[in-house]
């Protein structure tokens, strides 16, 4: 094993990735396995550097880039075409020339002059396109800030390791006013997970059992005549009635039908965010087409008089079948992750503990060929299944209560949640920048959440209304509709503004937005929806969740489980976002939090 050269908390000079510039950094730690140093810049940015990209302070000669000697004309050595030995204004006359000893003393004095280098100062800018020169998508490291450095080089100090060659090279770049393209992200290995979520190993162990228990408990309560939470425990059905092979076969048929729709060569192919090795995976965007094809298949089933009441009458068995499948899938994902390379692992599920990594997901993007398992499960079988379950509950309500048309409450729940799913599939590309795709591995948490939690608990309101109908007046329905539309307006407006800025920050329609530049090159929006609160999309989500529960009335708290759970989920996710962004953006994130103090609810939280 090679010997370590730099100690923790030692101040050294580190090369800014993708450039020839060195800045003073402090060594935070060293990974003996990957042989990478984690260093911290003065603005709080933390990056991983190789040892050959670091130098001791004693090996540098510091100078001010604003000195006259930094001018390209002073170092060119060129003469006039007429052959006259023209003298530079800064060059002394012959009779005033200094002696060689004086020149040496002057040079030595300059050499001993130490100037403290610093990174680019953070300022609040309008969304000026001249200050942004990079890809709008989220990347681990983006170097568009070099353009800002170019315009402010007189006020900043630059340090060079080999001054003669590299100074000439940099001076030529400044003279030609070159605009740099975004370099590729330097490849690096995934470090061991040190900050554990959800209560660490113990919390992950209990979550594996508590999540299925919560699903079965809520479904059993919904079928009771009095679904009060005080009636605990609910009557447990016979063990033999909980499992039916035919139901499991129907679930497998549904899963593989959605997989077939996913593999169809329809829809555009886009690239995701860069991985640790700099590679961008390709994703086919055809979720909305899958929803349309599912609707056609559902219509064909109804034409052949297939009863969707079967889904309602075997609802608990379907939930158990989905749970068994998610457990089998999670075991497969963990076993295959043991053969994955380090750069393919998730930064949040690589702790070395079997239970924790099984729960969080060890591999970031498990794929079978071009079939991305996590991306497929995120939107297809669970989300589209949610719509199918709601529709079957609507038909079941009409059948059980002998109605010619569904109740107003059922129509509100179905229409609100259908709008949400259609919006998610129509804007499918936006999911590629979410934490689920970019940070979380694919393990039991996401597998169970996508295949069981979403379709069987998010449809809880429709399932509740079948057994406990509730009449809603038209004025009340209008108020609930207004609340849902308000939530959707905030949710879609905030997400559209964010996605448009990521795709093209030079868009003239976004020129009025104010941003805070970061050391990574990615700008933080501090106006528009994102100047109201730090997560305006979460605010819209919560308002919609409340509107979905209100049509069920106020007789029981059970149909409000979703909005209560969702508030807790989003607050927890917001806290995870805060930690990740503070670590990534450093001082810029602190300035952003000062400018936008409220997290989700304006003037409240």
NORLIN-V373646 format. One record per run of one state. SS is the DSSP state (H for helix, E for strand, L for the rest). FROM is the first residue (numbers start at 1). LEN is the number of residues. If there is no record, write none. Layout:
ss	from	len
SS	FROM	LEN
SS	FROM	LEN
//
This chain:
ss	from	len
L	1	10
E	11	5
L	16	6
E	22	10
L	32	4
E	36	5
L	41	5
E	46	4
L	50	1
H	51	3
E	54	2
L	56	1
H	57	3
L	60	1
E	61	2
L	63	5
H	68	3
L	71	1
H	72	5
L	77	17
H	94	3
L	97	3
H	100	13
L	113	11
E	124	3
L	127	2
H	129	3
L	132	13
H	145	7
L	152	7
E	159	2
L	161	2
H	163	14
L	177	23
H	200	23
L	223	16
H	239	4
L	243	2
H	245	19
L	264	4
E	268	4
L	272	10
E	282	4
L	286	1
H	287	17
L	304	5
H	309	5
L	314	1
H	315	23
L	338	4
H	342	3
E	345	1
L	346	8
H	354	7
L	361	2
E	363	1
L	364	3
E	367	2
L	369	2
E	371	2
H	373	28
L	401	7
H	408	19
L	427	1
H	428	6
L	434	1
H	435	4
L	439	5
H	444	14
L	458	2
H	460	8
L	468	6
H	474	30
L	504	4
H	508	3
L	511	3
E	514	3
L	517	7
E	524	2
L	526	2
H	528	4
L	532	4
H	536	15
L	551	7
H	558	28
L	586	1
H	587	9
L	596	10
//
